[in-house]
Amino acid sequence: MESLEHLTAEQISFQLILHSGSARSKIIEAIRKYRQGSSEEAERLLNDAEKDLGQAHHIHFQMIQSEASGQQTEFSLLMIHAEDHLMSTLTMKELVKEILDLFKARNI
């Protein structure tokens, strides 16, 4: 994965939104596929969403490392939105995984 050093704060924000948004779409599609009876496709989509979230997490971790090393992070409404988007997608992923596990256990 590439370094964030050459990216602006705006570009970093858009990268977070891109990867978490892609994951969010796959998570929603996964629950729809499960409802349609395609549990294997739902599982594949959740795995793909994990990969997208892994990229977003990598970006987020680089931001934290950069700030911990003394480089100030430029905050904006866009950055706050990107952070919110990432955190809500992580929450959604965990919730959907739990719901699907519950459905599987009850043969729903």
C-alpha positions as a Markdown table, in Angstrom:
| # | Residue | x | y | z |
|---|---|---|---|---|
| 1 | Met | 0.0 | 0.0 | 0.0 |
| 2 | Glu | 1.2 | 3.5 | -0.8 |
| 3 | Ser | 2.3 | 6.1 | 1.6 |
| 4 | Leu | 0.1 | 9.1 | 2.3 |
| 5 | Glu | 3.0 | 11.6 | 2.3 |
| 6 | His | 2.3 | 13.0 | -1.1 |
| 7 | Leu | -1.5 | 13.3 | -0.6 |
| 8 | Thr | -3.3 | 16.3 | 0.6 |
| 9 | Ala | -5.7 | 16.1 | 3.5 |
| 10 | Glu | -8.6 | 16.3 | 1.0 |
| 11 | Gln | -7.2 | 13.4 | -1.0 |
| 12 | Ile | -6.8 | 11.3 | 2.1 |
| 13 | Ser | -10.4 | 12.0 | 3.1 |
| 14 | Phe | -11.7 | 11.0 | -0.2 |
| 15 | Gln | -9.6 | 7.8 | -0.1 |
| 16 | Leu | -11.2 | 6.9 | 3.3 |
| 17 | Ile | -14.7 | 7.7 | 1.9 |
| 18 | Leu | -14.0 | 5.6 | -1.3 |
| 19 | His | -12.9 | 2.5 | 0.6 |
| 20 | Ser | -15.4 | 2.6 | 3.4 |
| 21 | Gly | -18.2 | 3.5 | 0.9 |
| 22 | Ser | -17.3 | 0.5 | -1.3 |
| 23 | Ala | -17.3 | -1.7 | 1.8 |
| 24 | Arg | -20.7 | -0.3 | 2.9 |
| 25 | Ser | -22.2 | -1.1 | -0.5 |
| 26 | Lys | -20.9 | -4.7 | -0.3 |
| 27 | Ile | -22.2 | -5.2 | 3.2 |
| 28 | Ile | -25.7 | -4.0 | 2.2 |
| 29 | Glu | -25.6 | -6.2 | -0.9 |
| 30 | Ala | -24.4 | -9.2 | 1.3 |
| 31 | Ile | -27.5 | -9.0 | 3.5 |
| 32 | Arg | -29.7 | -8.7 | 0.4 |
| 33 | Lys | -28.0 | -11.8 | -1.2 |
| 34 | Tyr | -28.5 | -13.8 | 2.0 |
| 35 | Arg | -32.2 | -12.8 | 2.0 |
| 36 | Gln | -32.4 | -14.1 | -1.6 |
| 37 | Gly | -31.0 | -17.4 | -0.5 |
| 38 | Ser | -27.4 | -17.0 | -1.7 |
| 39 | Ser | -25.4 | -17.4 | 1.5 |
| 40 | Glu | -22.2 | -18.1 | -0.4 |
| 41 | Glu | -22.5 | -14.9 | -2.4 |
| 42 | Ala | -23.2 | -13.0 | 0.9 |
| 43 | Glu | -20.1 | -14.4 | 2.5 |
| 44 | Arg | -18.0 | -13.5 | -0.6 |
| 45 | Leu | -19.3 | -9.9 | -0.4 |
| 46 | Leu | -18.5 | -9.7 | 3.3 |
| 47 | Asn | -15.0 | -10.9 | 2.6 |
| 48 | Asp | -14.6 | -8.3 | -0.2 |
| 49 | Ala | -15.9 | -5.6 | 2.2 |
| 50 | Glu | -13.2 | -6.7 | 4.7 |
| 51 | Lys | -10.6 | -6.0 | 2.1 |
| 52 | Asp | -11.9 | -2.6 | 1.4 |
| 53 | Leu | -12.0 | -1.8 | 5.1 |
| 54 | Gly | -8.5 | -3.1 | 5.4 |
| 55 | Gln | -7.4 | -0.5 | 2.9 |
| 56 | Ala | -9.3 | 2.2 | 4.8 |
| 57 | His | -7.8 | 1.0 | 8.1 |
| 58 | His | -4.3 | 1.2 | 6.6 |
| 59 | Ile | -4.9 | 4.8 | 5.6 |
| 60 | His | -6.3 | 5.6 | 9.0 |
| 61 | Phe | -3.4 | 3.9 | 10.8 |
| 62 | Gln | -0.9 | 5.9 | 8.7 |
| 63 | Met | -2.6 | 9.1 | 9.7 |
| 64 | Ile | -2.3 | 8.1 | 13.4 |
| 65 | Gln | 1.3 | 7.2 | 13.0 |
| 66 | Ser | 2.0 | 10.5 | 11.3 |
| 67 | Glu | 0.4 | 12.4 | 14.0 |
| 68 | Ala | 2.1 | 10.4 | 16.7 |
| 69 | Ser | 5.5 | 11.2 | 15.1 |
| 70 | Gly | 4.7 | 14.9 | 15.5 |
| 71 | Gln | 3.2 | 15.9 | 12.2 |
| 72 | Gln | 0.0 | 17.8 | 12.7 |
| 73 | Thr | -3.1 | 16.5 | 11.0 |
| 74 | Glu | -5.2 | 19.0 | 9.1 |
| 75 | Phe | -8.8 | 18.6 | 10.2 |
| 76 | Ser | -11.8 | 19.8 | 8.1 |
| 77 | Leu | -15.5 | 18.9 | 7.9 |
| 78 | Leu | -14.5 | 16.6 | 5.0 |
| 79 | Met | -12.1 | 14.7 | 7.2 |
| 80 | Ile | -14.6 | 14.4 | 10.0 |
| 81 | His | -17.2 | 13.1 | 7.5 |
| 82 | Ala | -14.6 | 10.6 | 6.2 |
| 83 | Glu | -13.9 | 9.4 | 9.8 |
| 84 | Asp | -17.6 | 9.1 | 10.5 |
| 85 | His | -18.2 | 7.2 | 7.3 |
| 86 | Leu | -15.4 | 4.7 | 8.2 |
| 87 | Met | -16.6 | 4.2 | 11.8 |
| 88 | Ser | -20.2 | 3.7 | 10.9 |
| 89 | Thr | -19.2 | 1.2 | 8.2 |
| 90 | Leu | -17.1 | -0.8 | 10.7 |
| 91 | Thr | -20.1 | -0.8 | 13.0 |
| 92 | Met | -22.4 | -1.9 | 10.2 |
| 93 | Lys | -20.1 | -4.7 | 9.2 |
| 94 | Glu | -20.0 | -6.1 | 12.7 |
| 95 | Leu | -23.8 | -5.9 | 13.1 |
| 96 | Val | -24.5 | -7.5 | 9.7 |
| 97 | Lys | -22.0 | -10.4 | 10.5 |
| 98 | Glu | -23.8 | -11.0 | 13.8 |
| 99 | Ile | -27.2 | -10.9 | 12.2 |
| 100 | Leu | -26.2 | -13.4 | 9.4 |
| 101 | Asp | -24.6 | -15.7 | 12.0 |
| 102 | Leu | -27.9 | -15.6 | 14.0 |
| 103 | Phe | -29.9 | -16.3 | 10.8 |
| 104 | Lys | -27.6 | -19.2 | 10.0 |
| 105 | Ala | -27.9 | -20.7 | 13.5 |
| 106 | Arg | -31.7 | -20.5 | 13.3 |
| 107 | Asn | -31.8 | -21.7 | 9.6 |
| 108 | Ile | -33.5 | -18.5 | 8.6 |
